């Protein structure tokens, strides 16, 4: 692709992102449209806790678990309404996952499987299939190849990161890592995520350089930088275009749910699809 063609493609992609961001803003929502150099046919956004109808600790845009059937009738109805509001911005119902803080990746070939697969990442090459991950401190990581032929979404908490969920996602995409762009969504930040030595050891034993993502807090306790760990692992896997980050769920209660902060919380969502 010539330099002029690349510039035109970026202009088209920026216009499409601006259109989505404008639609979201016009609906009165403060949701997040990634600023990343994904191709024009790739679309994405992440919700915040705002714009829904839930009450109490889950106010207001709680998107619930993989299935909402086990909730009370009133809570289930509120979550269903929240999902309906999000659906207005999507081309098809999202493919939810039964997330288990692991490293399993599934291929999604049709919208909204009736039985959400047990996995923490998904990949698709199909148009208008919406990949989704639910978050409340763990980091959503969205992926696209520069050709716009394959996309992925990963739920990356510390367990999934240590187990290789990002590397497994890249493998499942079956694309050259240098041709993949990644976006890091809101997650618990480095001044709030206190962990034990076992968490630090889970990273440092496989990568000595990971020690820079941990700051001593007190005897046997460390402050972990989830974003830095994700960036290091993506870079080591060959990804050169990494964007987003800098949004702490714990420190911004007006905008984000945080399980670590509140003990009980709703779930936000991050979505990606290709047209």
N, C-alpha and C positions, 0 to 999 in steps of 0.2 A: 504494500500500500504506500502510495506517495505521501509526502509530508502534507500536501494540500488535502488529499483524501482523508488523512488522519484528522486534520483540523476540522473538516466538515463533519466527520463522524462524531467527534467530540461535541461540536455545536448542537447536532441533532440530539445526542444523549442528554446534554445539559438542558435543552428545551423540554424534553420529555420529563426529566426529573423536576423541572420547575413547574410543569403542568400538574404533576402529582402533588407536589408540595403546596401548590396554590389550592387545589381541591381540598386537601386536608385542612389547610388554614381557613378556607371559606366555611368549612363545617364546624369551625370553632375548636379544633383539636390542636394540641401542641406536640403531635407525634413527630418522629424523626425520619426524614428522607435522607439516606446516605449521600454524602458528597464523595464520590469515588469514580474512577474512570471506567466504569462498566460500559459495555456497548449499548447502543440505543435500544435494543430489544429486551434489555434486562431491567426489571423494575423491582424496587424494594422499599420497605419502610419498617420501622419499629414503633410500637405503641408506647405510650407512657401510662401512668395510672389514671389519667384524666380522660373524660369524655364518655363515661358510662353511667350505669344506674345502680351499681352495687353500693351497699352501705357498710358502716362500721370499718373494721380493719381492712376490708377488701374494697373500700370505696376508691375509685368508682368504676374503672374499666378493668375489672378482674375477668380474665379470659378462661379461668378455671383449669382443670386438669385435662388429660387427653380425652376423657369422657366425663360428661357432667351428669350422668344418670344416677350417681350415688349421692348427689347433693340433695338437700331438702327441696321440696317443690318450689318454694319462693326463691331460694338461692339459685336453683337450676334455671328458673325463668329469667332471673336477672342476668346470669351469665349468658344464656341464650340470646337475650336482647343485645348484650355487649358484642357477642360474636356476629350478630346480624349487622350491627353498626360497622364493624370492621369489614365484613363481607362486601359492603357497598363499594369498597375500594379495590376489590379483588376480582379477577376474571372467573374464578371457580372457588368452591369451598376448599379451605386449606387442608393439607395432609398433615394432621397432627401426629405426634409421636408419643409413645409411652416412654418417657425419659427416665433413665435409671442411673445417671452419672457414670456411664460407661464409655466405651469406644466403638460400639457397633454402628455401622453405616448401612442404610438400606437404600435400594433403588426404588423410586416411586414412578410408576408408569401411567397412573390414572389419578384424577382428582379424588381427594378425600377417601382413602380406604375405609371401609366400614369398621374394620378392626385395627385401631392404630398400632403400627408395628412397634415392638420393643427395641428401641434404638435411641441414640443421641445425636445422630446426624443422618441426613438424607441427600440424595443426589438425583437429578433428573435431566434428561435430554428432550423431554416432551414439552411442547408449547402449552402455555396456560395451565400448567400444573403448578400449584402454589405450595412451596415448601415452607414449613413453619416450625419454630422452636419457641418454647415458653420459658420465661426468665423471671428471676426475682433476686438476683445477685450474681449468678453464673453468667458468663459472657456469651452472647450470641455472635457467631462468626458467619458471615455470608460470603459466598464465593461466586465468581463467574469467570469463564475464560474469555479472552479478548475477542474471539470470533463469535461469541454469543451462542454457542452450541450446547453448553453444559453449565448448570448451576448447582449450588449446594448450600446447605445450611447446617451449622453445627451448634450444639449446646455444650459449652466448654466451661465446666467448673474445674476445680483443681484435680479431682479424681480423673475426669475425662482427659484433661490436658496431660497429666502424668501417664495415663494409659495409652495415649497416642491418638485421640479422636481427630485431631486436626490432620495428622499425617495419614490416617486411614481415609479421611474424607478426600484428601488430594489424590490418593491412590485410586479411589472409586471414581473420581472425575476422569481419570485416564487422559489427562492433558499435560503438556509440558508446564511444570510449576512456574517457570519464568513468564508464561503467557496467562497466568491466573492473577486476578485482582481479588483482594480480600478486604472486608470491612468489619471492624470490631465495634459492637454495640455497647450499650450501657451495662456496667457490671460493678461489683463492689471494688472500691478503689484502694490504693496502696497505704493509705493512712487509717484504714478501717478494718482490714482483713487480717485479724490476728489468728495465727495457726501454731500448731505444735511442731516440735522437731521432726516428727514423723512425716509431716507434709514437706518440709524443706528437704529431708533426706530422699523423698520419693523423686524429686527433681534432680538434686545434686549428684546422686549416685549414677545417673545416666548422662549428665552434662555438668561438668565442674563449673562452667561459666554461669550456670543458673543461680549461683550464690548471690549474684548482684541483684537479684529480684527479691531478696529477703533482707530486712533490716531488723536487728536485734531489738526486742521490745522489753523483755524481762527474762529471768532465767527460764529456759525451756520454751520461750514464746518468741514468735517472729511476726513481723508485718510482711505479708506477701503481696507482691505486685502482679496480679493476675494478667493485666494487659502486657507487661513486659515479658512474662513467661510465654504468652501466646505469640507475641512478635518474634521472640527468639526461636521458638519452634517452627514457625512459618518460614522465617529467614533461613534456618538450617535446612529446611526441606526444599529450598530453592525459590520461594515466593519473594518477589522483589517489590511488588506494588501492594502495600498494606496501609489501610486508611482507617479513619474513625478513632475511637477511643476517647479518653479524657472525660467520661461521664460516669460519676460515682453514684450508684444506686443508694448507698448507705447515707451519704451526706446530703442528699436532696430529697427529703421526704415529701415535699410538695409535688414532685414530678414523678418519682419512682417508688415502686414497691421494693422492700428489702426484707427478706426473711431473717437475715442476721440482725438487723436493727429492731424489728418488731416481733419476732418470734412466730407470729402468724401473719400471713400477708396474701394478697392476690398474686396473680401472674400476668405479666405483660407478654407481648409476642413480637417476634421478628419474622418478616415474610419476604420471600424472594420468588420471582417467576420470570419467565421469558415469553415474549409474544411472537 
